[in-house]
Amino acid sequence: MIHYNPKSWFSLIFAAYSRQVFRKLFPLMLAMGVLSAGVCYVELHYLKEPVELSNVVHSLLGFVLSLFLVFRTNTAYDRWWEGRKQWGGLVNVSRTLATRVREFSTDEATADFFRAHIPG
């Protein structure tokens, strides 16, 4: 557990996670930087005509990415909701079990045992 002062939350962002995250991301950032520099070098020195890209590509890519994020969010919510329903069903069944044991138990020791182990 990380202990922190809530009034100095800004320093926590850069102090606690920066080393771990930077170590994991540095190779990927370095590879992307080298790839970007290579693409820029090839475009500036070997391509005589500028490459024309239309804005439609970026719009379509943004649209597809937004749909992908919406579907992921909906899937995550559906999984959470299914888990919540299952947990609620488990709670209801355990309450029903506790009620039945209390009703049908004739021995006080058995009733105390189940009362202690089945909440509700």
C-alpha positions as CSV (number, residue, x, y, z in Angstrom):
1,M,0.0,0.0,0.0
2,I,1.3,3.4,-0.9
3,H,1.0,6.0,1.9
4,Y,0.5,9.5,0.7
5,N,-0.6,13.0,1.7
6,P,-3.9,13.8,-0.1
7,K,-2.9,17.5,-0.2
8,S,0.2,16.7,-2.3
9,W,-1.4,14.5,-4.9
10,F,0.4,16.1,-7.8
11,S,3.8,15.0,-6.5
12,L,2.5,11.5,-6.0
13,I,1.7,11.2,-9.7
14,F,5.2,11.8,-10.8
15,A,7.1,10.2,-7.8
16,A,5.4,6.9,-7.2
17,Y,4.6,5.6,-10.6
18,S,7.1,7.4,-12.8
19,R,10.0,5.0,-12.4
20,Q,8.0,1.8,-12.8
21,V,6.0,3.0,-15.8
22,F,9.0,4.7,-17.4
23,R,11.0,1.5,-17.2
24,K,8.2,-0.5,-18.9
25,L,7.4,2.1,-21.5
26,F,10.9,3.3,-22.4
27,P,11.8,0.5,-24.9
28,L,8.4,1.0,-26.7
29,M,8.9,4.8,-26.8
30,L,12.5,4.4,-28.1
31,A,11.3,2.0,-30.8
32,M,8.5,4.4,-31.9
33,G,10.9,7.3,-31.9
34,V,13.4,5.5,-34.1
35,L,10.6,4.4,-36.4
36,S,9.2,7.9,-36.7
37,A,12.7,9.3,-37.4
38,G,13.2,6.7,-40.1
39,V,9.9,7.6,-41.8
40,C,10.8,11.3,-41.6
41,Y,14.2,10.7,-43.1
42,V,12.9,8.6,-45.9
43,E,10.2,11.2,-46.7
44,L,12.6,14.1,-46.7
45,H,15.5,12.6,-48.6
46,Y,14.1,10.0,-50.9
47,L,10.5,11.0,-51.8
48,K,10.5,13.9,-54.2
49,E,6.8,14.4,-54.3
50,P,4.9,15.0,-51.0
51,V,2.5,12.3,-50.0
52,E,-1.1,13.6,-50.0
53,L,-3.4,12.1,-47.4
54,S,-7.0,13.1,-47.2
55,N,-8.8,13.9,-44.0
56,V,-11.3,11.1,-44.6
57,V,-8.8,8.5,-43.5
58,H,-8.4,10.2,-40.1
59,S,-12.2,10.7,-39.7
60,L,-12.9,7.0,-40.5
61,L,-10.1,5.9,-38.2
62,G,-11.6,8.0,-35.4
63,F,-15.1,6.6,-36.0
64,V,-13.9,3.0,-36.0
65,L,-11.9,3.6,-32.8
66,S,-14.9,5.2,-31.1
67,L,-17.1,2.3,-32.0
68,F,-14.4,-0.1,-30.7
69,L,-14.2,1.7,-27.4
70,V,-18.0,1.8,-27.1
71,F,-18.2,-2.0,-27.7
72,R,-15.5,-2.6,-25.2
73,T,-17.2,-0.4,-22.6
74,N,-20.6,-2.1,-23.2
75,T,-19.0,-5.6,-22.9
76,A,-17.2,-4.7,-19.7
77,Y,-20.5,-3.3,-18.2
78,D,-22.4,-6.5,-19.3
79,R,-19.8,-8.6,-17.6
80,W,-20.0,-6.5,-14.4
81,W,-23.8,-6.7,-14.5
82,E,-23.8,-10.4,-14.9
83,G,-21.4,-10.8,-12.0
84,R,-23.7,-8.6,-9.9
85,K,-26.7,-10.7,-10.7
86,Q,-24.8,-13.9,-9.9
87,W,-23.6,-12.4,-6.6
88,G,-27.2,-11.2,-5.7
89,G,-28.5,-14.7,-6.5
90,L,-25.9,-16.2,-4.2
91,V,-26.8,-13.9,-1.4
92,N,-30.5,-14.7,-1.9
93,V,-29.9,-18.4,-1.8
94,S,-27.7,-18.2,1.3
95,R,-30.5,-16.2,3.0
96,T,-33.0,-18.8,2.0
97,L,-30.7,-21.5,3.3
98,A,-30.3,-19.7,6.6
99,T,-34.1,-19.3,6.9
100,R,-34.8,-22.9,6.2
101,V,-32.1,-24.1,8.6
102,R,-33.6,-21.9,11.3
103,E,-37.1,-23.1,10.6
104,F,-36.4,-26.9,10.4
105,S,-33.6,-27.2,13.0
106,T,-34.7,-28.9,16.2
107,D,-31.3,-29.0,17.9
108,E,-30.2,-25.6,19.3
109,A,-26.5,-26.5,18.8
110,T,-27.1,-27.1,15.1
111,A,-29.1,-23.9,14.8
112,D,-26.3,-21.9,16.5
113,F,-23.7,-23.5,14.2
114,F,-25.5,-22.6,11.0
115,R,-26.4,-19.1,12.4
116,A,-22.8,-18.4,13.0
117,H,-21.7,-19.7,9.5
118,I,-24.5,-18.4,7.3
119,P,-24.9,-14.7,7.4
120,G,-28.4,-13.3,6.9
